[in-house]
Amino acid sequence: MVGGGAYVNEAQIENMLRGRTMERIAVPGERDAAVLIPLVEKAGETCILFEIRNASIAQGGEICFPGGQIEPDELPEKAAVRETIEELALAETQVSVMAPLFEMSGPGGRRVSAFLGEVKNYHDTWSASEVERIFLLPIDELLACEPLTHDDWMVTVTDDDFPYELIPGGREYPFRKIPRRFYFYKTKYGVIWGLTAELLYRLLELLRQQKGE
């Protein structure tokens, strides 16, 4: 039964499903995110721009690409561009998206959409409230590097008050362990790791395929 004492009938169910597309249920408290992998031309070389996050914000000191949470009713591509403009203190005309790249599961289970983009006429600007500094690495230099890798597991961690009595097996319930490969790129600016390193690895693999390596 539903509110008002009425029974749900087949016609109501069909009406509810008419035109419906797949709905993704987001992790509570987490919105999906989008990032831009920015290409910058410098001294005749095509480089990838990286940020070092301001120490005062979450994951401070880590190396990342520009990006952040997608606002309600905002397309991932628009979010990636907006965040890049804000974090690098750019004009809208300086940023363009070249292509969508990957959609991955990021920290906390939220979906992260990554795009390849171009930043034109870049003059080392950034928002000090979010970015400690930036650096550029030539793509050819990155292609010559092999990352360190480590295979491990993502596991479910429960609080002490988790209601084990409600599930079969209780505390011995075999929560799934999710295998994950972690990538680490050592640079003179610090170690690139986590989702940033995985996105970088997959982009470089695409470029190697293009070159026939």
C-alpha positions as CSV (number, residue, x, y, z in Angstrom):
1,M,0.0,0.0,0.0
2,V,1.0,3.6,-0.5
3,G,-0.1,6.8,1.2
4,G,-3.8,7.4,1.4
5,G,-4.6,3.7,1.5
6,A,-4.4,3.2,-2.3
7,Y,-2.9,0.1,-3.9
8,V,-0.2,0.5,-6.6
9,N,-1.5,-0.8,-9.8
10,E,0.3,-1.9,-13.1
11,A,-0.8,1.3,-14.9
12,Q,0.8,3.5,-12.2
13,I,4.1,1.5,-12.4
14,E,4.1,1.8,-16.2
15,N,3.5,5.5,-16.0
16,M,6.4,5.9,-13.5
17,L,8.8,4.0,-15.7
18,R,7.8,5.7,-19.0
19,G,10.8,7.5,-20.4
20,R,13.0,6.7,-17.4
21,T,16.7,6.5,-17.8
22,M,19.3,4.9,-15.5
23,E,19.6,6.9,-12.3
24,R,22.9,6.9,-10.4
25,I,22.5,7.0,-6.6
26,A,25.3,9.2,-5.3
27,V,27.2,8.5,-2.1
28,P,25.6,10.5,0.7
29,G,27.4,13.8,1.2
30,E,29.5,13.4,-1.9
31,R,28.8,15.0,-5.3
32,D,30.3,13.7,-8.5
33,A,33.4,15.5,-9.6
34,A,35.1,16.5,-12.9
35,V,38.8,17.3,-13.7
36,L,40.7,18.8,-16.6
37,I,44.0,17.5,-17.7
38,P,45.4,20.8,-19.1
39,L,47.9,20.9,-22.0
40,V,50.2,24.0,-22.2
41,E,52.7,24.9,-24.9
42,K,56.0,26.0,-23.5
43,A,59.2,26.6,-25.4
44,G,57.9,24.5,-28.3
45,E,57.0,21.5,-26.1
46,T,53.5,20.3,-25.2
47,C,53.3,20.0,-21.4
48,I,50.8,18.8,-18.8
49,L,50.0,21.3,-16.1
50,F,49.8,20.0,-12.5
51,E,48.8,21.8,-9.3
52,I,50.1,21.4,-5.8
53,R,47.1,21.9,-3.5
54,N,47.2,24.6,-0.8
55,A,48.1,23.2,2.6
56,S,45.0,24.6,4.2
57,I,42.5,22.6,2.1
58,A,41.6,18.9,1.9
59,Q,44.5,16.7,0.7
60,G,46.8,19.8,1.1
61,G,50.2,19.4,-0.4
62,E,49.2,16.7,-2.9
63,I,49.7,17.0,-6.7
64,C,46.5,17.1,-8.7
65,F,44.7,18.3,-11.8
66,P,42.3,21.3,-11.7
67,G,38.8,20.1,-10.8
68,G,36.2,19.7,-8.2
69,Q,32.6,18.9,-7.4
70,I,29.9,19.2,-10.1
71,E,27.1,21.6,-9.1
72,P,23.5,20.5,-9.3
73,D,22.2,20.5,-13.0
74,E,25.8,21.2,-14.2
75,L,27.4,19.1,-16.9
76,P,30.7,17.5,-16.0
77,E,32.5,19.2,-18.9
78,K,31.3,22.6,-17.7
79,A,32.4,21.8,-14.1
80,A,35.9,20.9,-15.3
81,V,36.2,24.2,-17.2
82,R,34.7,26.2,-14.4
83,E,37.1,24.7,-11.8
84,T,40.1,25.2,-14.0
85,I,39.3,28.9,-14.6
86,E,38.8,29.4,-10.9
87,E,41.9,27.5,-9.7
88,L,44.3,28.9,-12.3
89,A,42.8,32.5,-12.4
90,L,42.1,32.3,-16.1
91,A,39.7,34.0,-18.5
92,E,37.1,31.8,-20.1
93,T,38.7,32.3,-23.5
94,Q,41.9,30.7,-22.3
95,V,40.4,27.2,-21.7
96,S,38.9,24.8,-24.2
97,V,38.0,21.1,-23.9
98,M,39.6,18.9,-26.5
99,A,37.9,15.6,-25.7
100,P,36.3,13.5,-22.9
101,L,38.8,10.9,-21.6
102,F,37.7,8.7,-18.7
103,E,35.0,8.2,-16.1
104,M,36.3,6.6,-13.0
105,S,35.3,5.7,-9.5
106,G,37.2,8.2,-7.2
107,P,37.7,8.5,-3.5
108,G,34.6,7.6,-1.5
109,G,33.0,6.0,-4.5
110,R,32.0,9.2,-6.3
111,R,32.2,9.3,-10.0
112,V,35.0,11.4,-11.5
113,S,34.9,12.5,-15.2
114,A,38.2,13.5,-16.8
115,F,38.6,15.7,-19.9
116,L,41.6,16.7,-21.9
117,G,41.9,20.4,-22.4
118,E,44.1,23.2,-23.7
119,V,45.1,26.3,-21.8
120,K,46.3,29.2,-24.0
121,N,48.5,32.2,-23.2
122,Y,49.1,30.8,-19.7
123,H,51.4,33.1,-17.6
124,D,51.8,31.1,-14.3
125,T,48.6,32.4,-12.6
126,W,46.6,30.6,-9.9
127,S,44.3,31.1,-7.0
128,A,46.4,31.1,-3.8
129,S,43.5,30.0,-1.7
130,E,43.4,26.7,-3.4
131,V,46.8,26.2,-5.1
132,E,50.2,26.4,-3.5
133,R,51.9,26.4,-6.9
134,I,51.9,24.8,-10.3
135,F,54.4,23.1,-12.5
136,L,54.6,21.8,-16.1
137,L,56.0,18.5,-17.3
138,P,56.6,17.8,-21.0
139,I,54.6,14.9,-22.4
140,D,57.7,13.4,-24.0
141,E,59.4,13.4,-20.7
142,L,56.4,11.7,-19.0
143,L,56.2,9.1,-21.8
144,A,59.8,8.1,-21.0
145,C,58.9,7.4,-17.4
146,E,57.5,4.2,-16.0
147,P,55.5,4.6,-12.8
148,L,56.0,2.5,-9.7
149,T,52.9,0.4,-9.1
150,H,51.5,-1.3,-6.0
151,D,48.6,-3.7,-6.1
152,D,46.4,-3.7,-3.0
153,W,42.8,-3.8,-1.8
154,M,40.0,-1.3,-1.0
155,V,38.1,-2.7,2.0
156,T,34.9,-1.9,3.9
157,V,35.6,-0.4,7.3
158,T,32.7,-0.4,9.8
159,D,32.2,1.6,13.0
160,D,31.9,-0.2,16.4
161,D,28.2,0.3,16.4
162,F,27.5,-1.3,13.0
163,P,24.4,-3.5,13.4
164,Y,26.1,-6.8,12.7
165,E,23.2,-8.6,14.3
166,L,21.1,-7.7,11.3
167,I,23.2,-9.4,8.7
168,P,24.1,-13.1,8.1
169,G,27.4,-14.0,9.7
170,G,27.5,-11.0,11.9
171,R,31.0,-9.7,12.4
172,E,32.3,-12.5,10.2
173,Y,30.4,-11.3,7.2
174,P,32.7,-11.5,4.1
175,F,32.7,-7.9,2.9
176,R,34.1,-7.7,-0.6
177,K,37.7,-6.6,-1.0
178,I,38.1,-4.6,-4.2
179,P,41.4,-4.9,-6.0
180,R,43.1,-1.7,-7.0
181,R,46.4,-0.8,-8.6
182,F,48.1,2.3,-7.3
183,Y,50.5,4.3,-9.5
184,F,53.3,6.5,-8.3
185,Y,55.3,9.0,-10.5
186,K,58.4,10.4,-8.9
187,T,59.2,13.9,-10.1
188,K,61.4,16.7,-8.9
189,Y,58.3,18.5,-7.7
190,G,57.0,15.6,-5.6
191,V,55.2,12.3,-6.0
192,I,52.2,12.1,-8.3
193,W,49.9,9.4,-7.0
194,G,46.3,8.4,-6.4
195,L,43.6,9.2,-8.9
196,T,45.8,11.9,-10.5
197,A,48.5,9.3,-11.3
198,E,46.0,6.8,-12.6
199,L,44.5,9.4,-14.9
200,L,48.0,10.3,-16.1
201,Y,48.9,6.7,-16.7
202,R,45.8,6.0,-18.8
203,L,46.3,9.2,-20.9
204,L,50.0,8.2,-21.5
205,E,48.9,4.7,-22.5
206,L,46.5,6.3,-25.1
207,L,49.3,8.4,-26.5
208,R,51.6,5.3,-26.7
209,Q,48.9,3.5,-28.6
210,Q,48.7,6.4,-31.0
211,K,52.4,6.3,-31.5
212,G,52.3,2.5,-32.1
213,E,54.5,1.7,-29.1
